[in-house]
Amino acid sequence: MSDSTVTGATAPEQVHEAAPAPAGQPAPAGQPATTGRRLLRATGATVAAALVGVVIGIGVIETRYDDPAPVIAAAPTAVAPAPSATPTPFGAKSNGNHFGSLRDLLLPVPAGYALGPDEGGYGNDAELSADQLSAELDDDLQQIPKEKREKLRQYWEGLHVKATGVRTYKERGNSLVIGLKLRQFNQQEVQKLNEYTAVFTGDTGLFRIGPEVPGHPEAHCYLMPAPPSAPIDYLECSAAEGDLLVIMSAEGVAPLPKDKIVTLFTQQLDRLASPGASV
């Protein structure tokens, strides 16, 4: 994809997010130095997305999925609202493609957490529509050199992007903020991007190796470069689950509670298990 790489292009998450606070600058006691605009920053998985310019995380186009009949997911339990006897109209089909609202597929707010800060202009609990993001894609492509725009548009259309869901979470003690994104597009491209991200973040030496995610070998976590004395730390996890690229960003007071973060990421991936969604 080297001929479609855009030199100097802004990575997808960076299009809408402010730069992080300078390293080493202290945050208010007990609170991460974060804003909604940089919660889901251009790191890890989004570095890989930069290979295709801005398109992977910006727009949504409608696509047709010719799949077998869906398997209806069981009503959520545990961290979800009280169970219902009526099956929940979301889950995974037998071929791994997901159906239903991405807001339903996103992990419900667990005990001890509340909805977090806004993620850019998307709010803190949203599914991004085709109309909204297609218009945004058109705007952002104007930042790309003219001779590259058509290649990026063609690549975007080949991804068969369907939707993007966003939810943020804030620990009630205000020491940890987590963002989750579900990006729904062609399964093969989801897998390729996730594999590339694993190689990029593991082999370049730019990132610190993060914790493993038990039961999910396709998932990988990595920490951002930071001096040992930095008061705030950042961790990102990525995984491919069928037609969903799952990205979790965590920002909080150092040292991060990695076990707690991995537990939430595991719960999100288990919720997307195929066939059917579960908590």
Salt bridges, closest charged atoms under 4 A:
ASP3 OD2 - LYS151 NZ 3.80
GLU13 OE1 - LYS181 NZ 2.60
GLU13 OE2 - ARG183 NH2 2.51
ASP66 OD1 - ARG64 NE 3.73
ASP67 OD2 - LYS93 NZ 3.37
GLU119 OE1 - LYS181 NZ 3.34
ASP125 OD2 - ARG103 NH2 3.15
ASP125 OD1 - ARG167 NH2 2.85
GLU136 OE2 - HIS16 NE2 2.35
ASP138 OD1 - ARG153 NH2 2.30
ASP140 OD2 - HIS16 NE2 4.00
GLU171 OE2 - LYS260 NZ 2.40
GLU189 OE2 - LYS192 NZ 3.59
GLU218 OE2 - HIS216 ND1 3.50
ASP233 OD1 - ARG208 NH2 2.55
ASP243 OD1 - HIS98 ND1 2.91
GLU251 OE2 - ARG38 NH2 3.06
ASP270 OD1 - HIS216 NE2 2.80
